[in-house]
Amino acid sequence: MITLTLQDILFAAVLAFALTWLIMSFGHMIQSVWSKPTEFDYLPKDMNKVLQKCYHLFPRDIVQFHGETFRRGMKVRVRTNQHKIFEGQLIGLNNENMLCVLTNRYIVAHELDKIEEMNILC
């Protein structure tokens, strides 16, 4: 017969808590890496070449989102399901449902399924 002391039970509880916390932290870290939007930094002198490559990578110039139509070149504000907001010029959509937006500093590619809201800016 196995006898458990109060010290054994407390040790098991603390160990279970620590392992659970460690696994949950690791899971959140992996999830944040997978759901992070892809950002590309670009130099102003290379702008035309970069835009041509983006147009090639994101060929669909009309995007349907929540019943609204967005076209390439429109200024848009995008809010993701992680409540991150970015604004810029719509570049297009690719066949993998990735939306591309040219901001003041970055070119952001983000999954259309993970976007909560998209509005046209004046």
C-alpha positions as CSV (number, residue, x, y, z in Angstrom):
1,M,0.0,0.0,0.0
2,I,1.2,3.5,-0.9
3,T,1.0,6.2,1.7
4,L,0.9,9.8,0.7
5,T,1.9,12.6,3.1
6,L,0.6,16.1,3.0
7,Q,4.0,17.2,1.7
8,D,3.7,14.7,-1.3
9,I,0.3,16.1,-2.2
10,L,1.4,19.7,-2.0
11,F,4.5,18.9,-4.1
12,A,2.3,17.2,-6.7
13,A,0.0,20.2,-6.8
14,V,2.8,22.7,-7.2
15,L,4.4,20.6,-9.9
16,A,1.2,20.2,-11.8
17,F,0.6,24.0,-11.7
18,A,4.1,24.7,-12.9
19,L,3.9,22.2,-15.8
20,T,0.5,23.6,-16.8
21,W,1.8,27.1,-16.8
22,L,4.8,26.1,-18.8
23,I,2.7,24.3,-21.4
24,M,0.2,27.2,-21.7
25,S,3.0,29.8,-22.1
26,F,4.6,27.7,-24.8
27,G,1.3,27.3,-26.6
28,H,0.6,31.1,-26.5
29,M,4.1,31.8,-27.8
30,I,3.6,29.4,-30.8
31,Q,0.2,30.9,-31.5
32,S,1.5,34.4,-31.5
33,V,4.3,33.4,-34.0
34,W,1.8,31.7,-36.3
35,S,-0.7,34.5,-36.3
36,K,1.7,37.4,-36.7
37,P,1.2,39.3,-39.9
38,T,4.1,39.3,-42.3
39,E,5.8,42.7,-42.6
40,F,8.4,43.7,-45.2
41,D,10.5,46.8,-44.9
42,Y,11.3,48.6,-48.1
43,L,13.6,51.4,-49.2
44,P,11.9,54.4,-51.0
45,K,14.3,54.2,-53.9
46,D,13.1,50.6,-54.6
47,M,9.4,51.5,-54.5
48,N,8.5,50.8,-58.1
49,K,10.3,47.5,-58.2
50,V,8.7,46.4,-54.9
51,L,5.2,47.4,-56.0
52,Q,5.5,45.5,-59.3
53,K,6.6,42.4,-57.3
54,C,3.7,42.9,-54.9
55,Y,1.2,43.2,-57.8
56,H,2.6,39.9,-59.1
57,L,2.4,38.2,-55.8
58,F,-1.1,39.6,-55.0
59,P,-2.8,39.5,-58.4
60,R,-6.4,39.9,-57.4
61,D,-7.1,43.6,-57.4
62,I,-10.7,43.4,-56.3
63,V,-11.4,42.2,-52.7
64,Q,-14.9,41.3,-51.4
65,F,-15.1,41.7,-47.6
66,H,-18.2,41.6,-45.5
67,G,-20.4,42.7,-48.5
68,E,-18.2,45.6,-49.5
69,T,-15.9,45.9,-52.5
70,F,-12.4,47.1,-52.2
71,R,-10.1,47.9,-55.1
72,R,-6.4,48.1,-55.6
73,G,-5.1,51.5,-54.7
74,M,-7.8,52.4,-52.2
75,K,-6.7,53.8,-48.8
76,V,-7.9,51.3,-46.2
77,R,-7.9,50.8,-42.4
78,V,-7.6,47.2,-41.3
79,R,-8.4,45.9,-37.8
80,T,-7.3,42.3,-37.1
81,N,-8.9,39.8,-34.7
82,Q,-5.9,40.6,-32.4
83,H,-7.0,44.2,-32.4
84,K,-4.0,45.4,-34.4
85,I,-4.7,48.3,-36.7
86,F,-2.8,49.3,-39.8
87,E,-3.6,51.8,-42.6
88,G,-2.4,52.1,-46.1
89,Q,-2.9,51.4,-49.8
90,L,-4.6,48.2,-50.8
91,I,-2.3,46.2,-53.0
92,G,-4.4,43.1,-53.6
93,L,-5.2,39.5,-52.6
94,N,-3.5,36.3,-53.5
95,N,-4.9,32.8,-54.1
96,E,-4.1,31.8,-50.5
97,N,-6.5,34.5,-49.2
98,M,-3.7,36.8,-48.0
99,L,-4.4,40.5,-48.2
100,C,-1.5,42.9,-48.9
101,V,-1.5,46.5,-47.7
102,L,1.3,49.1,-48.3
103,T,1.7,51.3,-45.2
104,N,4.0,54.3,-44.7
105,R,6.8,52.0,-43.4
106,Y,5.9,48.4,-44.3
107,I,4.2,46.1,-46.7
108,V,1.8,44.0,-44.6
109,A,0.4,40.7,-45.7
110,H,-2.4,39.3,-43.5
111,E,-4.8,36.4,-43.7
112,L,-8.3,37.7,-44.8
113,D,-9.9,35.2,-42.4
114,K,-8.2,36.9,-39.5
115,I,-9.4,40.4,-40.3
116,E,-12.4,41.7,-38.3
117,E,-12.9,45.0,-40.0
118,M,-11.8,46.9,-43.1
119,N,-12.9,50.4,-43.9
120,I,-12.2,52.8,-46.8
121,L,-10.3,56.0,-45.7
122,C,-11.0,59.3,-47.5
